[in-house]
């Protein structure tokens, strides 16, 4: 069994946060002042195998390439990709 941390695309590319994500705290660990580099170090230190990446509705090919580069720099694997979550 592999263990992962669920991470929103907008947690890595913060300029992608929607108005709702900026207005309301969704309980993300990133909302508590953690930045992606610190979280990725903690993922490795705690022995997690990677992350589950939650896609964004406005995600494009350029975003995917940027996220790949960031995750490669931190040697973090994407174990699963989750479709965008519908916000009401």
C-alpha positions in Angstrom: 0.0 0.0 0.0 1.2 3.5 -0.8 0.4 6.6 1.3 -0.1 10.0 -0.2 -1.1 13.5 0.7 -3.9 15.2 -1.2 -2.7 18.5 -2.8 -4.7 21.0 -4.9 -3.1 22.3 -8.0 -3.8 25.8 -6.7 -1.7 25.0 -3.6 1.3 24.6 -5.8 0.4 27.4 -8.3 -1.1 29.9 -5.9 -2.1 32.3 -8.6 -4.6 29.7 -9.7 -6.7 30.0 -6.5 -10.3 30.8 -7.2 -12.1 33.6 -5.5 -13.9 31.0 -3.4 -10.6 29.4 -2.4 -9.3 32.8 -1.4 -12.4 33.8 0.6 -12.9 30.5 2.5 -10.4 28.2 4.2 -10.9 24.7 2.9 -8.8 23.2 5.7 -5.8 22.9 3.5 -2.4 22.6 5.2 -1.3 25.3 2.8 -3.8 27.7 4.4 -1.8 27.6 7.6 1.3 29.4 6.2 3.0 26.3 4.8 4.5 26.8 1.3 4.8 24.0 -1.2 8.6 23.5 -0.6 8.1 22.9 3.1 5.2 20.6 2.6 7.2 18.5 0.0 10.1 18.2 2.5 7.6 17.0 5.2 6.1 14.5 2.7 9.6 13.0 2.2 10.5 13.2 6.0 7.3 11.4 7.0 7.8 8.6 4.6 4.8 9.3 2.4 5.2 7.8 -1.1 3.9 10.9 -3.0 0.8 13.1 -3.5 -2.7 12.9 -4.9 -3.0 15.9 -7.2 -6.4 17.5 -7.3 -6.9 19.2 -10.7 -8.3 22.6 -11.2 -11.1 23.5 -13.6 -8.9 26.1 -15.2 -5.8 24.0 -15.5 -4.0 24.1 -18.8 -1.0 22.4 -20.4 1.4 25.1 -19.2 0.2 24.6 -15.6 0.8 20.9 -15.9 4.4 21.5 -17.1 5.1 23.9 -14.3 3.7 21.5 -11.7 5.8 18.7 -13.2 8.9 20.8 -12.9 8.2 21.8 -9.3 7.5 18.2 -8.3 10.6 16.9 -10.1 12.7 19.5 -8.2 11.4 18.1 -4.9 11.5 14.5 -6.1 7.8 14.1 -5.3 5.7 11.5 -7.2 2.1 11.9 -8.2 0.4 8.7 -7.2 -3.1 9.7 -8.5 -4.9 12.5 -10.2 -8.3 13.7 -9.0 -10.8 15.5 -11.1 -11.7 19.1 -10.1 -14.0 19.2 -7.1 -17.3 20.9 -7.7 -17.7 24.0 -5.5 -21.2 25.2 -4.8 
